[in-house]
Amino acid sequence: MMSRVVCLILDLLTAPVLRAETLVFAAASLKEPLDELADAFGDVTVSYGGSSTLARQVSFGAPADLVLLANVDWMDVLRDDGFVQPGTVADFASNALVLIGPAEAGDVLLHGYGMASALGDGRLAIGLTEAVPAGIYAKAALVNLNLWEPLSWRLAEVDNVRAAMALVARKQAPLGIVYATDARVSDDVRVVARFPAEAHPPIRYVGALTVQADAQAAAFWDFVKGPDGQAVLQDAGFLPPQQGVK
């Protein structure tokens, strides 16, 4: 009798842990529409952060089922290293890049004098330019507009795009570079300039199921990519996925 009890306990201790909910790792800029989609679908928990941080967490064994990133390069790393299912990798949205200031700020011209005047003695809030997708896109835009050299020493770099917006909303930075969708969710900031789309690489949101994802995770991923999911994303200001972009 005792041996059967011991065996049962050992079986319970060594059995795989079952999670009732699908765990999604998602770029911080997706919060509002993805919260809505998770609530509509049910049994989905979303953890938000910078795409580079999330990708590293998955590579270190974090138990995510679905990964939604704002940069294709980080997804390429996860796919090449075998952390996501290659056949499930797909673009599902895109975005635009804008310059924001406090709600009462005036428009800013995207040239050296205009930016310097608007910044005053302050700094430009921006995602980490070597790791955070919004920061990577922002650096590319500043380089192409010949603004990188005069502004590179005046940056306030943070670990995700929402943190950059928060610095401007709290008036800790006079300007920030964020996605157009971010600016829509705060009454404390306004768009003071829009970066030309050709000034930076296409802003691609790409997702994939991890190697441990189950059927429920796959169904939620289909929901995000499907008509209902796309409608919610576009209502939040996201642009459709850019077809044919490599």
C-alpha positions in Angstrom: 0.0 0.0 0.0 2.7 2.4 1.0 4.6 1.8 -2.2 1.6 2.6 -4.3 1.2 5.9 -2.4 4.8 6.7 -2.9 4.5 6.0 -6.6 1.4 8.2 -6.9 3.2 11.1 -5.2 6.2 10.7 -7.5 3.9 10.6 -10.5 2.3 13.9 -9.3 5.6 15.6 -8.7 7.0 14.6 -12.1 3.9 15.2 -14.2 4.0 18.2 -16.6 2.5 21.4 -15.2 -0.7 22.2 -17.0 -1.7 25.8 -17.4 -5.3 26.6 -18.0 -4.5 29.9 -19.7 -2.5 30.8 -22.8 0.4 33.0 -21.9 1.3 35.7 -24.5 4.4 37.8 -24.5 3.7 41.0 -26.4 5.4 44.3 -27.2 4.3 47.1 -24.9 2.8 49.2 -27.7 0.1 46.5 -28.3 -1.4 46.7 -24.8 -4.8 48.3 -25.5 -6.0 46.2 -28.5 -4.4 43.0 -27.2 -6.1 43.4 -23.8 -9.4 43.7 -25.7 -8.7 40.6 -27.8 -7.6 38.6 -24.7 -10.8 39.5 -22.9 -12.9 38.6 -25.9 -11.2 35.3 -26.4 -10.9 34.3 -22.8 -8.3 32.2 -20.9 -5.5 34.4 -22.1 -2.9 36.2 -20.0 -0.6 38.8 -21.6 2.8 40.0 -20.3 4.0 43.2 -21.9 7.5 44.5 -22.3 10.2 45.6 -24.8 10.6 43.2 -27.7 14.2 42.6 -27.0 13.6 41.8 -23.3 10.7 39.4 -24.2 12.8 37.6 -26.9 15.6 37.1 -24.4 13.1 35.8 -21.8 11.8 33.2 -24.2 15.3 32.2 -25.1 16.0 31.6 -21.4 13.0 29.3 -21.1 10.1 31.6 -20.1 6.9 29.6 -20.5 5.2 31.8 -23.2 2.9 30.2 -25.7 2.7 33.1 -28.2 5.2 35.8 -28.8 4.2 39.1 -30.5 7.1 41.5 -31.2 7.5 44.9 -32.8 10.7 43.9 -34.7 11.3 41.1 -37.2 15.0 40.8 -36.3 14.2 39.5 -32.8 11.8 37.0 -34.2 14.4 35.8 -36.6 16.7 35.1 -33.6 13.9 33.1 -31.9 13.2 31.2 -35.1 16.8 30.5 -36.0 17.5 29.2 -32.5 14.5 26.9 -32.4 12.4 28.7 -29.8 9.3 29.3 -32.0 7.6 27.2 -34.7 8.9 28.4 -38.0 5.6 27.7 -39.9 3.6 30.0 -37.5 5.8 33.1 -38.0 3.6 35.9 -39.5 3.3 39.7 -39.7 0.0 40.9 -38.2 0.2 44.7 -38.1 2.4 47.8 -38.8 2.7 51.3 -37.4 4.0 54.8 -37.9 6.6 56.8 -36.0 5.8 60.2 -34.5 7.4 62.9 -32.4 5.4 63.8 -29.3 5.4 66.7 -26.8 3.2 67.6 -23.8 -0.5 68.3 -24.5 0.1 72.0 -24.7 3.1 71.8 -27.0 3.2 73.3 -30.5 4.2 71.6 -33.7 7.9 71.0 -34.3 9.8 71.1 -37.5 12.0 68.1 -38.2 15.3 69.8 -38.6 18.1 70.6 -36.3 17.0 74.1 -35.3 13.4 73.1 -34.8 14.3 70.1 -32.6 16.9 71.9 -30.6 14.6 74.8 -29.9 11.8 72.5 -28.8 14.1 70.5 -26.5 15.6 73.5 -24.8 17.7 72.1 -22.0 15.8 68.8 -21.9 16.4 65.4 -23.5 14.6 63.4 -26.2 12.8 60.4 -24.7 13.4 57.3 -26.9 13.6 53.6 -26.7 17.0 52.0 -26.4 18.5 52.7 -29.8 20.4 49.4 -30.0 17.7 47.1 -28.6 14.2 48.4 -28.4 12.4 48.4 -31.8 10.9 51.9 -31.4 14.4 53.1 -30.6 15.9 51.3 -33.5 13.3 52.8 -35.9 13.8 56.2 -34.3 17.6 56.2 -34.7 17.2 55.2 -38.4 14.8 58.1 -38.9 17.1 60.6 -37.2 20.1 59.4 -39.2 18.2 59.7 -42.5 17.0 63.2 -41.6 20.5 64.3 -40.6 19.4 64.7 -37.0 21.4 62.0 -35.3 24.7 63.8 -34.9 23.2 66.9 -33.2 20.8 64.9 -31.1 22.6 61.7 -30.2 24.1 63.1 -27.0 20.7 64.5 -25.9 18.8 61.2 -25.6 16.9 59.8 -22.6 17.0 56.1 -23.6 14.5 53.7 -21.9 13.6 50.0 -22.1 10.3 50.3 -23.9 8.2 52.8 -26.0 5.6 53.3 -23.3 8.3 54.4 -20.9 9.4 57.0 -23.4 5.9 58.3 -23.7 5.6 58.4 -19.9 8.6 60.7 -19.6 6.9 63.2 -21.9 3.5 62.8 -20.2 5.1 63.6 -16.8 7.0 66.5 -18.4 10.3 64.9 -17.6 11.3 65.2 -21.2 10.0 67.9 -23.6 9.9 65.5 -26.6 9.8 61.8 -27.3 9.7 59.5 -30.3 6.9 56.8 -30.1 4.6 54.9 -32.4 1.5 56.8 -33.6 -0.7 54.3 -31.7 1.0 55.2 -28.4 0.2 58.9 -28.8 -3.5 58.0 -29.1 -3.8 56.5 -25.6 -2.7 59.5 -23.5 -4.4 62.9 -23.1 -1.1 64.2 -21.7 0.8 64.2 -25.0 0.2 65.3 -28.5 1.8 64.6 -31.9 4.0 67.5 -32.8 5.6 66.0 -35.9 5.3 62.8 -38.0 8.3 61.0 -39.4 8.1 60.2 -43.1 7.6 56.4 -43.6 10.6 56.3 -46.0 12.9 57.7 -43.3 13.0 54.3 -41.4 12.6 50.6 -42.1 8.9 49.4 -42.2 7.6 49.0 -38.7 6.5 45.3 -38.7 4.7 43.5 -35.9 5.4 39.8 -36.2 4.3 36.9 -34.0 4.8 33.2 -33.7 3.8 30.2 -31.5 6.5 28.9 -29.3 7.6 25.2 -29.4 5.5 24.5 -26.4 2.2 26.1 -27.6 -1.0 24.1 -27.5 -4.1 24.1 -29.6 -5.7 26.9 -27.5 -2.6 29.2 -28.2 -2.9 28.4 -31.9 -6.6 29.3 -31.9 -5.8 32.7 -30.2 -3.0 33.4 -32.7 -5.5 32.7 -35.5 -8.0 35.1 -33.8 -5.4 37.9 -33.7 -4.6 37.4 -37.4 -8.3 37.0 -38.4 -10.9 39.6 -39.3 -12.0 40.3 -35.8 -8.5 40.7 -34.5 -7.5 42.9 -37.4 -10.5 45.1 -36.8 -9.6 45.7 -33.2 -6.0 46.5 -34.1 -7.0 48.9 -36.8 -9.6 50.6 -34.5 -6.6 51.2 -32.2 -4.7 52.9 -35.0 -2.5 50.1 -36.2 -1.9 49.7 -39.9 -2.5 46.4 -41.7 0.5 44.1 -42.1 2.8 45.2 -44.9 2.5 42.5 -47.6 5.6 41.4 -49.4 8.1 43.2 -47.0 11.1 41.1 -46.3 
